[in-house]
Amino acid sequence: MRRTFKYRLYRSRRDKHLIEQIEVAASIWNHSVALTRRYYRIYGKYPGANRLMKHIPRLRRRNPYWQKLGAQAVQDVIQRLDRAYRRFFSDPKAGRPRFKRQDRYTSFTLKQAGWNYLGGNRIRIGKHTYKFVLSRPIQGEIKTVTIKRDRAGRLWICFSVVTAEEQPKTPAPHEAVMRPVGLDFGLKCFLTLSDGTEIRAPEFFRRGLQEVRKAHRALSRKQRGSNNYHRARVCLAKVYDRISNQRRDWFFKTAHALCERYDFIALEDLNIEGMKRRWGRKVSDLGFAEFVSILEHVAQKRGVRASKVDRFFPSSRRCSCCGWVKKDLSLADRKWTCERCGTVHDRDKNAAINICREGASSLGVGDVRPPGAAVAA
């Protein structure tokens, strides 16, 4: 199993050598993009990664500036470009690879050569030794080392390691005792569970909006390209980074709490882009897509089964007691009454119950009646 451990590098005067290598990688990327575009204009086709890997090293031998970056790191830049073009060929909406400014190119990767892990929090890259914040031990065999630079100018080191694949204990489908739950996402209440529990999001961006506006105003008053402009831009990037870290930390804590409490989690497949076009910043602040990704990762790690329900499944409009579907249900209707059995439903709780049942049936668990279904009936 492949895992990545990410650590913050201590600030040092030697960091300039790493930053320079990132800039060299950006220069090679831009030159490769120019070559592929010129080749396409002349021959009408993409040259491919193999041709670039033969041509770029010949240019590198005549360019002392490019020699500051290791040969395998240069190969990784070309492989990144090749993956970007393959993605563009399979889905033109992704957009073709573009030129990148040196401050927009963020990382380079070293494979077998160019680095030496000295143990603890020390690593040697090239001719220099660097220290990083060893917040947790590195587990597994290190395969690649990636140096990344964020928008605030801070450097991070990422170790890609190979570990033994963990086999989580997953409850069998026929087990009599299961703790299932369905999750319904909402704008007013972040999560409504099928057992009636409500989880409200802290909305970290809304809390830090004044600080964001203040940092934006400070940046707009600076002359573009000046040292003060650079410092204000870094300050703004740190504000956004702090909000993102707060949201991500809350997502992980919520995901672990759900996986500790339940054995089976069903959730809906939302059209996030459509929701952003309709509700804008509110949806971005809640971060539905990021939370689902984190929840699936934590569930897999802890042996909890998770299932996604199709976005066109009428979870809110279907009665969780008799199955009747109310076709004229609008977004403004937070409560509605079933015309067949007369049950009064809370919109979100009813949707969560239906999501739990549909997700369980898709995995072959059978008819799972989540806690709270009898109360709703």
Disulfide bonds with the S-S distance in Angstrom:
none
